[in-house]
Amino acid sequence: MGKDHLECVTRDDIDRYQLFKLRQTVAYVTEKSAFYRELLGRKSITGEDIHTLSDLSLLPFTEPADIAEHPYNFTCVPLGEIERATTFISSGTIGPQKRVFFTEKDLEIMTDFMGVGMRTVAKQGDTVMIMLPGARVNGQSDLLAKGVRKMGGRPIKAEVTLTSEKLLQIIDRSRPTTLFTAVPLMWRITQETRGHGDLSSKGVQKIFITAAYPPQSMIEQIRDIWNCDVHVHYGLTEMGLGVAVDCQAHTGYHYDEADLLVEVVDPVTGEVLGNDQEGELVFTTLNRSAMPLLRYRTHDLSSLSGETCPCGAATLKKIGKVTRRRESIVRLSGGAEIYPSLFDELLFTIPEIIDYQLSLGKKDGKDALSFTIEVIERGERVQQRILRLLAEYPVIRENVTQGGMAPPDVELVNRGALLSMSRAKKMILDERLKGGR
């Protein structure tokens, strides 16, 4: 982010601004939102009860299920003022379907932050190739293109349904300085085209990835193969897509403090946690017109950093690395918890792997993990290497040794077999639930 733009702004200035906007938002939703009028009325809370930012904890939480069940009860403007309505499922392919709304003012704020975020990796005059869904007006791709134009860049939108080879051809023709796309697609392009020539010669200077939780091993390989720096973006549709960006120090994500308040709470008790304590991220919007959200539980697990960022943005807070969602955690019969990011770091060290899916079932009365792994080319050598790595992984080794888990099963599939599933956040399919345990 850099210190030049912040040298005149103190932390106290930011805190006072956020407190003012929080009180204003609570008053606004109490008047305009049927959902919050009832919710805050039951707690007898008004904006006048908020005297410090710590008083945010007096407000009740908003759950994803609340939006799924009563989306229109959240709206604070007439439906005729809605410029964008998005229906989506955020937890892989499961979870409640949600619908969120944005006014023209909301979209302007969103694209303003996108422009600021892009300045972390690009500069005026740069060409940014955007590979995101939603090329229609006010879709994801279109909104980011507007943000790129605001920071003085030139956006190029490419369809995410194109093959890796076609996307590489566009890169060759347009010579973008920056690529912005989802983690699975960037990895797929890298894996499927690395044998077609030197990717480091394409002129790409920065790669910005979003929409999942990339393992460090994947980031390092993308960086080395393309010979450029890789930045990670953390976003949520409910918060307006753009939320936080990974600066050049790569020690966490600077978030949009002008428009968002962030807390980390204990996922079970809801208690607000201190800096560097891992818990669930909770967001409160500060400038939303159509659908403000108070203390929205994201189900994403992370922390707030207590350290000053080496990039020089001393007044800004940071979100730590986001590794998993509550819904992605599955408990083994012996009590241990597993989730996809446990295996991402391990599996993506193997150069032949493009993607994988994971299920948990029963075999001879024991828990049994089954990995379906998409590879560039199938072979016995690759399969044996994967089996050895999995067998040595602590959570698998310990549970197999103790007799509660069968050795994992690995099925290799051809390139493209998991393409249709790669755009969703990875989840573990718990097939034990189908027939009981």
N, C-alpha and C positions, 0 to 999 in steps of 0.2 A: 504493500500500500504506500509506503514511503512517508517520511515525516514532513515534507515540504508543505503539504496541504493541511497539516494538523498543528503546526508550530504555534498557532495563535489560539488553539482550542485546548482547554484543560479538561481533565476528567470531571471536575465539578460542573463545568459548563454542560457536558453531555448528560450528567445525572440530573441536573436541574431541568434540562429540556425534556428528558424522558419522563420525569415525574409530572411535568405540566401536561404532556401528551397523554400520559396514562390517566390522569384525572379527567381530562377532556374526553377520552375514549369511553371511560366508564359512564360518564354522563350521557354521551351520545347513544350508546347501546341501550341504556336504561330507557331512553325516550323512544328509540326507533326500532329496536329488535324485540319481537315478541318472546323469543327464547330467553334472552338475557333479562328482560323485564320481569319475567316469572322467576328465573333462577336467582337473580340478585334480590328480588323482592322477598323470596323465602329466607334469605340470609340477612335481610334488612341492611344491605350495603349500598352506599352511594359514593359518588366521586369525592364527597366531602370527608369520607372516612379514610381516604388515602393521603397520608401526611408525608410519608417517606417511601422510597422504592421498596423497602422491606415489607411495607404494608401490602404489597402485591400478593403475599401469601394469604391474606384475608379473603381473597376472591376464590370462588370454587373453580375446579377444573372443568374444561370442556373436553369431552371424549370424542374420538373419531366416530363412534356410533351415534352420537348426538347429531352430527352433520348428516350421517347416512339416513337417519330416521326422520329428521325434521329440517331439511335444508332451507326451505322457504321461510321458516320461522326465524332464521338468522338474518335475513335481508333487511337492510335499513333504508333502502331507496325503492321507489316504484320500479316494477319490472321493466318498464319502458326505458329506464336509464341503464339497464344492464348491457354492457358491450361484449362481454365474454362470459359464457357459462361452460364449465368443464365437468364432465362426468368421468370418474376414474376409480380404479382400485389401486391402492398404494402398496399393499403387502404381497408382492409377487402376483399370483393368480388367485389368491384367496383374500378374505377379509370383506368388510362391508363396502358397497359401492357408494361413493360420495359425490356430491355435486356442489361446486363452489362458484361464486359469482364475482364479477369485477366490473366497475364502472370505467368510463374513459379516463377519469382522474387516477384510478387505481392502476390502469395500464401505463399511464405516463410515469408514475412512481416506479413501477416495475422495470420499465425500460431505462429509466435514469440509472437505477442501480446496476442493471446489466451493462450499461456503458461504463460505469465506474469499475465494475468487476473486470471487464475486458481490458481496461487500462493496466491491470496487473500483469497481463501477458502480451499485450499488443500496444501499438502506438499509432498516432495519427498517420494515415496513409497506408497502413498495413492492410493486406487482404486476408479476411477471415473466412474460411470454408466451414459452413455450418451443416452438420449431418445429424439432424434431429427430426422427429415426427412433427406434424402440425405445420405444414407449409401454407395452409389456408390463412386468410387474414386473421390476425390475433392468435394464431396457433403458436406453439413453442418456437419453431424455427423462425416464423415471421417476427415475433416479439424480440428475439435475440438479434435478428437482422436490424431492427430499429435501434436497439441498444448500440450495436456496432457503428451504425451511422452517427449516432449521437456523440461517440467518442472520436469521430473523424476517420473511421475505417471503412473499408469496402467489403460488404458481405457477399458471399456466394452460397446459395442454398442448394444442397444436393439431397435427392431422395434416399431415405434410409433403406428402401426396398431394393436398391441397385446392388449388384454383386460387388465383391471387394475389388475385382478387376476393373469394373466400370468406374468405381469411385477413385481408384488409382489413376485411371485415364484422365478424370477431371482434375485431379491434383497435378498431373503432368501438364495439362493445358493451361490451367489458371495460375499455377505456381503460388499458392497461398503461403503466407508467412506463419499463419496460425490455423490449427485445426480444432474445432469444437464438436465433440460428439459424446455419446454414451460410452461408458467403459466397455461393455461387451462388444460393441461394434468396432471400437478402436482396436481392441485386441484381435478381433476376427480379421480385420483388414491387415493388421501386422502379420498375423500368422499365415494367412492365405496368400499374401503377395510377397513375402520376404524372399522367396526363391525366384522372383521375377526381375531381380536387379537390386541395386544398392538403394535402399529407401532413404539413406542419409543424404543422397544426392538430389533429393526432390526440392530442397530449398525451404523446408518447414523449419521454423525457428522455435515455435512453442506449440505444445499440444495441451489442450484443456479438456479434461474428461469429467463426466457427470453421470448421475442416475444410478450409481451403485457404490459399493465399498471396495475399491481396488486393493488387492494385497500389494505390499511393497515389492515383492518379487516381480509382479507384473509391471509395476511402474518402472522399475529399473530396466527391465528388458525393453519396454517401449522406448525409454530414453536412449538406451544404447543403440538399438536398431535404427532409430530415426536420427540419432545424434542431436537431440534437442532436449530442452527442459520440459518436464511434464508437471502440470498443475491440476489440482482436483477441485471441483466445484461441488458444494453441498446445497441441494435445493429441495423444496417441498411445494407441491402445487397449492396446498392450502395457504402457504405463506406468500404466494405470488411467484413461484418458480425460483427466482434468485434469492438466495439466503446468505451464503457465505463462500469465500474464496480462499484458496491456498496461496499465500504470497511466496516471494522468492526464497524466504527462509525455510519453508516447508516444515514448520513446527506447529501447524494448526490452521484453523480457518477464521479469518476476520469476517464478521457478519455485519449486516446492515443495521447498525445501531440507531440510525435516524428513524427507522420504521419498525424495529422489532426490539422487544425485551426478551431476554433469554434466561431461563432458570434451569437448573438440574435438580431433579427430585428423586427420592427413593422410589423405585417402581412399585413397591408394595405399600409403604406407609404414606407416600406423598410428601414426606418431610423434605424441606429444601436443604440441599447439600452444599458444602463449601467448595472452594476452588480445588481442582485436581481430584475430586471424588467422583467416581463414575456413577452415573445414574441415568434417568430418562430426561431427554431434552423436552422442555416446555416453552412454548412461544406465545407472546402476546403482541398483536399488531398495534401500531400506534397511529397510522394514517389511513387506514382502510375506510372506504366509503360504503361499498356495497355490502360487505360481509366481514366486519371486524370480528376477531376471535380473542377471547380472554383465556389465558393459561391453557392453551391447546396442547394436549398430550400427544407427542409425535410417535411414541413407542420406540424411537431410536435411542440407543444407549451411547453416551459419550460423557464429556466432562467440560467444565470451564477452566481454562488455564489461568494460573495465578502468576505466571512469569511474563515479563516484558518481552515482546517479540524482537528478535535480532534485526528485523527489517527496518526498525526505527519508528514504527507507529506506536509510540509509548503510551498514548492515551486510549488506545483501542483494546477491547477485550478479544479473546479468541475461544473458539470451540475446539476441543480436542478431536482427534480422529474418531469418526463414527464407524463402528465395526459391525453392528448388527441391530436388528429389530427384535422386540420382545416376541413377536410372532414367529421369528426364525429359530427360536430356541426350543429344542426337543430334549426331554429328559429320558435317559436310559433307565432300564429297570433297576439297575444298581444305584441310581441317584445322580450319576454324572450328567452334566448338561453338554449338549453338542449343538453346533450351528454351522452354517456353511463357511463362514470366514475362518473357522478353525482349520479347514482343509484347503482353503484357497491358497494360502501362503505355501503350503506343501506341494500341491498339485501343479500350480502354475510355474514352478521351477523347471518342469519338464518341457523342453522346447516343442515337443510334438503335440501338446494338448491345446485344443482350441476352446473347448467348453466342456462342462460336465453337469449332470443332474444326479441327485442323491435321494435314495429312499431308505426307509428303515422298516423292516418287517420282522418276522419270526421264522426261525429255522431250528427244528428239534427243540422247541421250547425256549430258545435263546434269542436275544436281539441279534439282528443280522442287517448289516449295512450293505447296500447294493449301489455301486457307482456305474452309471452309464457315461462313458467318456468319449467325446468326439475328438478324433486325432487327424492330423494331416494325412497320415498313412498308417494303417493297422499293421501290427507285427508282434510276434511273440516276445521280442526283446523289450519293446515298449511296455507290453502288458506285465511282464515279470518285474520290470523296474518299478512300475506303479504299485504292484502287490507288495514288493519289498518295503517301499517307503511307507505304505499304509500300515503294514504289519509292525513297523518300528515306531509308529506314531503313539505317543504316551497313552492317550485316552483309549485307543484301540488295543494296544498291547496289554494294558492293565486289565481291561474288561475281559479280553480273551483269556488271559492267564487266570483270572479269578473264576472263569467258567460261566460268566453271565452273557457273553457275546460269542457268536460264531465268527470265524475269520471272514473278512469282507470279500464280497464278490465284485469282480470288475468285468464289465462288458465294453469292448471297444466298438465304436460305430464310425462310419465313414464321414468325411467332411460334409457339412451341411445338414446332417441328421438332426441336430438340435437347434438349427437356425431359428425356427419359429418360437422357441422357448427362451431364446437368449436375451430378449428385450425386457423381461421381467426380473425383479430382484430374486435372487436364488433362494429357494426354500427347501427344506427337507420334507419329503412326502412321507408322513408317518402312516404306513399301511397297517400297522398294528391296530389302529382304531377301527378298521373295517370289520375285523372279525373278533374284536376284543383282544385282551392280553392274556 
